[in-house]
């Protein structure tokens, strides 16, 4: 087993890997797990991130390995992006393939495994959205109780996901006030998991192991900033592997629902993450909503990736400036399925709102197809009536579908024989429906 230790980000003092240390005893600074140089990474025959068990700090204290088959996300060559930008190679590390759609699942696997193995019964989490969703999902699987604190500014989708997964959800006015409340919690058998928890970071390290296993000579890594935890996790893991790529951080220029996950204004870790970027010779690139929409649109139309703007935002770094190849873009977040978000992108390129020209029934049909993947007119007719209260004749549904097909927004994907009848299935024309 490797020798791991904790290093304070503030004063650089080091401590042995101890379960009871959440902050530096000397100065109160955050602690990150480190180790001496790692060579010759070798995977185990295990599921999820546990294939890297020999390189995961705290693994020696874990007897129950919790996994939802996170990790092993693809590193995909973006050849169309290379043609567009005239440089390469460019790779996409697609973290949206994780169980809840984000890199956080890697950390949640380690955190809940540690909790399950050490007589912890409940986990309390101060969250902006994704952290609470991920830890709640893994806690359900592990049989642990969760209490999630959210600010009232959290995206509605994250709020509902948290309500579904967590045992208790508490909403406060802002993130700073809920942090102060959480700090006072002292309950037996309860673990308070802050975003910078060293056990979460221990899981995030596996993302870099996967990159280096496939691409050891990476020159530039573009990372979504958020609260800064992922970025510093990536940087210190590369250092522990004896590598020093240039790190580019992408952050939101202002707080906005579309780019909320990368628009954290203040964070205990953020200043340290900025220092990591400077140490690597990189820079911070600020993006606004328009930049993120452009990146998501380009990713869809060039490579066929349907990611929400915040997930695709690292592509903005390449749009903004030339980067030394090979470049790895870390992309994380939900798949782009929200019809209103897609409509924003189309409107942005076409200069007019298709929502006004389509009407509510056609928009609902697009929404049904985005959720169903592919389906047939009769089922669309039933779902319009049952879920949206839209009662129209079946023949009118066929007419709406024909109109959408003529507009290039949907397409026929297959025909199935059912007795003497042929049933035609339709789906969204992604990504071709975004073109004129």
Buried (B, 14 or more C-beta within 10 A) or exposed (E): EEEBBBBBBBEEBEBEBEEEBBBBEEEEBBBBBBBEEBEEBEBEEEBBBBBBBBBBBBBEBBEEBBBBEBBBBEBBBBEBBBEBBEBBBBBBBBBBBBBBBBBBBBBBBBBBBBBBBBEBBBBBBBBBBBBBBBBBBBBBBBEBBBBBBBBEBBBEEBBEBBEEBBBEBBBBEEBEEBBEEBEEEEEEEBBBBBBBBBBBBBBBBBBBBBBBEEBEEBBBBBBBBBBBBBBBBBBBBBBBBEBEBBBBBBBBBEEBEBBBBBBBEEBBBBEBBBBBBEEBEBBBBBBBBEBBBBBBBBBBBBBEBBBBBBBBBBBBBBBBEEBEBBBBBBBBBBBBBBBEBBBBBBBEBEEEEBBEEBEEBBBBBBBBBBEBEBBBBEBBBBBBEEEBEBEEEEEEBBEBBEBBBEBEBBBEBEEEEEEEEEBEBBBBBBBEBBEE
